Amino acid sequence: MKKAGVPTTPPPERQTETQWPFAETEACPRCGTPLEPADRFCPACGAAHQPAPFPTEAKRTFQETTTCDNCGAPIHIRPDQRSYTCEYCGSTYVLDFAPELTGRQAPEFVLGFAIPPDKARQLFLKWAERRAGGAPAAFRQAIRRADIRGIYIPFWSFSMLAESQWQATIGEYWYRTETYTTYENGKLVTKTRRVRETEWWPLAGKYHQFVSGYLVSASKNVPQQVADRLIPFHLAGLRRYDPSYLAGWACEEYIIDRPEAESRCKEYFRQYQEQCVAAFLPGDTYRGLVVHTDFSEEASDLILLPIYVMRFEHRGKIYRLWMNGQTGAITGELPRFWGRWIIVGLIGIGILVLLGFLLRRLLG
């Protein structure tokens, strides 16, 4: 166990549990650049690198509770949570268990919060009040009392080589001049017009590219459709994971494992690949496009991204809003209030009736 922000030295018998089986860096076989143990690619030439496996040991079970170092109170440990706050004294902890103990992959990268909690609350309230026009006072009080939490949410990020074979019917436009007759002012006249025709011919080919950048939410609390509305995250700011980044923040463990996330990512990349092939096709138009895509050289990263969650209750229903903790992008569902629009409609109808009455008086 590591207390957030406080460096600790594990006892000697624990040190071998989380260390890599080598102490020195490796050299890239292609260009000789030193590689860190967790590097999947060479930072200089991009060559693939297979990280060394963790040492295998007999699988053990989780300890269900631990003790706060500050006040001695018990802290209950959950397998789906990585960071904790003591309910009695407020001390924060990050519990990092070795992968051979948990059977889970450890996070590889983390992206810090760029928006402080106070600013996040202001942005949430402004966003909600602007979109809930005509809301009653009870709603405004509910969102002002809302619970707002900053949470590090696990995401899977994949990169892979997409190789596609495609076939389609390509159309090219050509134009001909057509003569026709018509009546103008009671007289029969002859005219010409330009008519577009399409010549169709079959075509097939191959298309390949490396694809990356799609983020798959590994949390049930942030559905994929919500995550898609919160992107982009500026991933250039990613840092190698260290427990100190989580100090004072909640952090979830991943629920969606790598195979399931990879399947979702490949489905997205297949659709993206079809769009790229369609844009690549020659000619003026096409029809009957069929794209078959295979993937290889798959690589993945488990990263922690900053997200604020706002939760409030109104008229017995729970509502949630989500915010990108780096850019401030917000999405979520709000109750609909029709009272304001009904009043505006009635005022508009009244104005029209009044104008009609005045117009009749002027004309009469």
C-alpha positions in Angstrom: 0.0 0.0 0.0 1.2 3.4 -0.9 -0.1 6.5 0.8 -0.8 9.1 -1.8 1.9 11.6 -2.2 4.2 10.0 0.5 7.0 7.9 -0.8 7.3 4.6 1.1 9.7 1.7 0.9 8.1 -1.7 0.9 9.6 -4.3 3.2 12.3 -6.4 1.6 10.0 -9.4 1.2 7.5 -7.4 -0.8 9.9 -5.7 -3.2 10.2 -8.6 -5.6 6.4 -8.7 -6.0 6.1 -5.6 -8.1 9.6 -5.3 -9.6 10.4 -6.2 -13.2 12.7 -9.2 -13.6 15.5 -7.0 -14.8 17.0 -3.8 -13.4 18.7 -2.5 -16.6 17.0 -1.0 -19.7 16.9 -3.0 -22.9 18.2 -1.7 -26.3 16.0 -1.5 -29.3 17.1 -4.3 -31.7 16.6 -2.0 -34.7 18.2 1.3 -33.7 19.8 0.7 -30.2 17.7 3.3 -28.3 17.3 2.4 -24.6 13.8 1.1 -23.8 11.9 1.3 -20.6 10.4 -2.0 -19.3 6.8 -1.0 -20.2 7.6 0.4 -23.6 5.5 -1.3 -26.3 7.2 0.7 -29.1 10.6 2.3 -29.6 10.3 6.1 -29.1 12.9 6.7 -31.8 12.1 4.3 -34.7 8.7 2.9 -33.7 9.8 -0.7 -33.7 7.5 -3.0 -31.7 8.8 -4.1 -28.3 7.4 -6.9 -26.2 7.5 -6.0 -22.5 8.9 -8.7 -20.3 6.3 -10.6 -18.3 5.8 -10.1 -14.6 7.0 -13.0 -12.5 4.3 -15.6 -12.0 3.4 -16.6 -8.5 0.6 -18.5 -6.8 -2.6 -16.3 -7.0 -3.6 -14.8 -3.7 -6.8 -13.2 -2.6 -7.5 -9.6 -1.7 -7.3 -8.3 1.9 -10.7 -6.8 2.5 -9.7 -4.0 4.9 -6.6 -2.1 5.8 -5.8 0.5 8.5 -5.4 4.3 8.1 -1.8 5.2 9.0 -3.0 8.5 10.4 -5.9 7.7 12.7 -6.0 3.9 12.8 -9.6 3.7 11.3 -10.4 0.7 9.1 -10.6 1.3 5.3 -12.6 -1.1 3.3 -11.0 -2.2 0.1 -12.9 -2.9 -3.1 -11.5 -4.8 -6.2 -13.1 -2.2 -8.5 -11.5 0.8 -6.8 -7.9 2.0 -6.7 -7.9 5.2 -4.5 -9.5 5.7 -1.1 -10.2 8.4 1.4 -10.4 7.7 5.1 -13.9 8.6 6.3 -12.6 9.8 9.7 -9.6 11.9 9.1 -9.7 12.5 5.3 -6.3 10.9 4.5 -6.0 9.7 0.9 -4.5 6.4 -0.2 -3.7 4.7 -3.4 -3.5 0.9 -3.2 -1.4 -0.6 -6.0 -1.5 -4.4 -5.9 0.9 -6.4 -8.1 -0.8 -7.7 -11.3 0.0 -11.4 -10.3 -2.0 -10.8 -7.2 -5.1 -9.2 -8.8 -5.0 -10.8 -12.2 -5.5 -7.2 -13.6 -3.3 -5.2 -15.9 -1.8 -2.1 -14.2 -2.5 1.3 -15.7 0.3 2.4 -18.1 -0.5 6.1 -18.5 -2.4 8.9 -16.7 -3.7 12.3 -17.8 -4.1 14.8 -15.0 -7.0 17.1 -14.2 -6.6 20.5 -15.8 -9.9 22.0 -14.3 -10.0 22.4 -10.5 -13.2 21.2 -8.6 -14.5 24.7 -7.9 -14.3 25.7 -11.6 -15.9 22.4 -12.6 -18.9 23.1 -10.4 -19.3 26.6 -12.0 -19.2 25.1 -15.5 -21.7 22.4 -14.6 -24.2 24.9 -13.1 -23.8 27.3 -16.0 -24.3 24.5 -18.6 -27.4 23.1 -16.8 -29.1 26.5 -16.2 -28.5 27.6 -19.8 -30.1 24.4 -21.2 -33.0 24.1 -18.7 -34.7 27.4 -19.6 -37.9 28.0 -17.6 -36.8 25.5 -14.9 -38.6 25.9 -11.5 -36.8 27.0 -8.4 -36.7 23.4 -7.1 -34.6 22.3 -10.1 -32.1 25.1 -9.6 -31.8 24.2 -5.9 -31.2 20.5 -6.8 -28.3 21.2 -9.2 -26.7 23.7 -6.7 -26.8 20.9 -4.1 -25.6 18.3 -6.6 -22.7 15.9 -5.7 -19.7 16.5 -8.0 -16.8 14.0 -8.0 -13.6 14.0 -10.0 -12.8 10.4 -11.0 -10.0 8.8 -13.0 -11.8 6.5 -15.4 -9.9 3.7 -17.1 -9.9 3.7 -21.0 -8.3 1.3 -23.5 -6.4 2.8 -26.3 -5.5 0.6 -29.3 -3.3 0.9 -32.3 -3.2 -1.7 -35.1 -2.5 -2.2 -38.8 -5.8 -2.3 -40.9 -5.5 -4.0 -44.3 -8.6 -3.9 -46.5 -9.7 -5.5 -49.7 -12.5 -3.7 -51.5 -14.7 -3.9 -54.5 -17.2 -1.4 -55.9 -18.8 -0.1 -59.1 -17.3 3.2 -60.1 -19.2 5.9 -61.9 -17.8 8.6 -64.1 -19.9 11.5 -65.4 -20.0 12.5 -69.1 -22.3 15.0 -70.8 -24.2 15.1 -74.1 -26.2 17.8 -75.9 -29.8 17.0 -76.4 -32.2 18.7 -78.8 -35.9 19.0 -77.8 -39.0 21.0 -78.7 -41.3 23.0 -76.5 -44.0 25.7 -76.8 -43.2 29.3 -75.9 -45.8 32.1 -76.4 -48.0 29.7 -78.3 -45.2 28.8 -80.7 -43.3 25.5 -81.2 -39.6 26.1 -80.7 -36.5 23.9 -80.8 -33.9 24.1 -78.0 -30.8 22.3 -76.8 -29.8 21.2 -73.3 -26.9 19.6 -71.6 -27.7 16.1 -70.1 -25.4 14.3 -67.6 -24.9 10.6 -68.1 -22.9 8.1 -65.9 -20.6 5.4 -67.2 -20.3 2.5 -64.7 -17.4 0.0 -64.5 -16.2 -2.5 -61.8 -13.1 -1.9 -59.8 -11.3 -3.7 -56.9 -8.2 -3.0 -54.9 -6.4 -2.9 -51.5 -6.1 -0.2 -48.9 -4.0 -0.3 -45.7 -3.0 2.1 -42.9 -2.1 2.2 -39.2 -5.1 3.2 -37.1 -5.1 4.5 -33.5 -6.6 7.1 -31.2 -10.0 5.6 -30.5 -10.7 5.4 -26.7 -12.8 2.6 -25.4 -14.4 3.3 -21.9 -13.6 0.4 -19.5 -16.1 1.7 -17.0 -19.8 0.9 -16.7 -20.4 4.4 -15.1 -19.2 6.1 -18.3 -21.0 4.4 -21.2 -19.3 4.5 -24.6 -21.8 6.9 -26.1 -21.0 9.3 -23.3 -17.3 8.9 -23.7 -17.6 9.6 -27.5 -19.2 13.0 -26.7 -16.5 13.9 -24.2 -13.6 13.4 -26.6 -11.1 14.6 -27.6 -8.6 14.4 -24.8 -5.3 15.9 -25.5 -3.2 12.7 -25.2 0.1 14.5 -25.7 -0.1 15.3 -22.0 -0.1 11.6 -20.9 2.4 10.7 -18.3 3.7 7.3 -17.1 1.4 6.0 -14.4 2.4 6.7 -10.8 0.2 6.4 -7.8 1.0 10.0 -6.7 -1.2 11.3 -9.6 -4.3 9.9 -7.9 -3.8 11.6 -4.6 -7.1 13.2 -3.5 -9.1 11.8 -6.5 -11.3 8.8 -6.8 -10.1 6.1 -9.3 -12.0 3.2 -10.8 -10.6 -0.2 -11.9 -11.6 -1.4 -15.3 -14.7 -3.5 -15.7 -14.5 -4.1 -19.4 -11.4 -6.2 -20.1 -9.0 -6.0 -23.0 -10.6 -8.6 -25.4 -14.0 -7.0 -25.2 -12.6 -3.5 -25.6 -10.5 -4.6 -28.6 -13.6 -6.1 -30.3 -15.5 -2.8 -29.9 -12.4 -0.8 -31.1 -12.1 -3.1 -34.2 -15.8 -2.5 -35.1 -15.2 1.3 -35.0 -12.0 0.9 -37.1 -13.9 -1.2 -39.7 -16.4 1.6 -40.1 -13.6 4.2 -40.3 -11.7 2.1 -42.8 -14.8 1.9 -45.0 -15.1 5.7 -44.9 -11.4 6.1 -45.9 -11.8 3.6 -48.8 -14.9 5.5 -50.0 -12.9 8.8 -50.0 -10.0 7.1 -51.7 -12.1 5.7 -54.7 -11.5 7.3 -58.1 -14.3 8.5 -60.3 -17.2 10.8 -59.6 -19.5 8.4 -57.7 -19.8 4.8 -56.7 -22.2 2.1 -55.6 -22.1 -1.4 -54.1 -19.0 -0.8 -52.0 -17.9 -3.9 -50.1 -14.9 -3.6 -47.7 -13.3 -6.6 -45.9 -10.7 -5.6 -43.3 -8.2 -7.6 -41.3 -6.2 -6.4 -38.4 -2.7 -7.2 -37.2 0.1 -5.9 -35.0 -2.4 -4.9 -32.3 -1.1 -3.0 -29.3 -3.0 -1.5 -26.4 -2.5 0.9 -23.5 -4.6 1.1 -20.4 -4.8 4.8 -19.5 -6.6 6.8 -16.8 -8.5 9.9 -18.0 -9.9 12.7 -15.8 -13.7 13.0 -15.7 -16.0 14.9 -13.4 -19.4 13.3 -12.6 -22.3 15.5 -11.4 -25.3 13.6 -9.9 -28.6 15.2 -8.7 -32.2 14.2 -8.1 -35.3 16.0 -9.3 -38.8 14.8 -8.8 -37.7 11.3 -7.8 -35.4 10.7 -10.9 -31.6 10.6 -10.8 -29.8 12.6 -13.5 -26.1 12.5 -14.3 -23.8 14.9 -16.2 -20.2 14.2 -17.2 -17.4 16.6 -17.9 -14.0 16.2 -19.6 -11.7 17.1 -16.7 -9.1 18.5 -19.2 -11.2 20.4 -21.8 -14.4 21.2 -19.9 -16.7 19.5 -22.5 -20.0 18.5 -20.8 -22.7 16.0 -21.8 -25.7 14.4 -20.0 -29.4 14.4 -19.7 -31.6 17.1 -18.1 -35.3 17.2 -17.4 -37.5 19.1 -19.9 -39.5 22.0 -18.8 -42.3 23.0 -21.1 -43.8 25.9 -19.1 -41.6 28.6 -20.5 -42.3 27.6 -24.1 -46.1 27.4 -23.5 -46.0 30.9 -22.1 -43.9 32.2 -25.1 -46.4 30.5 -27.5 -49.4 32.1 -25.8 -47.7 35.5 -25.9 -47.0 35.0 -29.6 -50.6 34.1 -30.3 -51.8 37.1 -28.3 -49.6 39.4 -30.4 -50.9 37.9 -33.7 -54.5 38.3 -32.6 -53.9 41.9 -31.5 -52.2 42.8 -34.8 -55.1 41.2 -36.7 -57.6 43.3 -34.8 -55.7 46.5 -35.4 -55.4 45.7 -39.1 -59.1 45.2 -39.5 -59.8 48.5 -37.7 -57.4 50.3 -40.1 -58.9 48.7 -43.2 -62.4 49.2 -42.0 
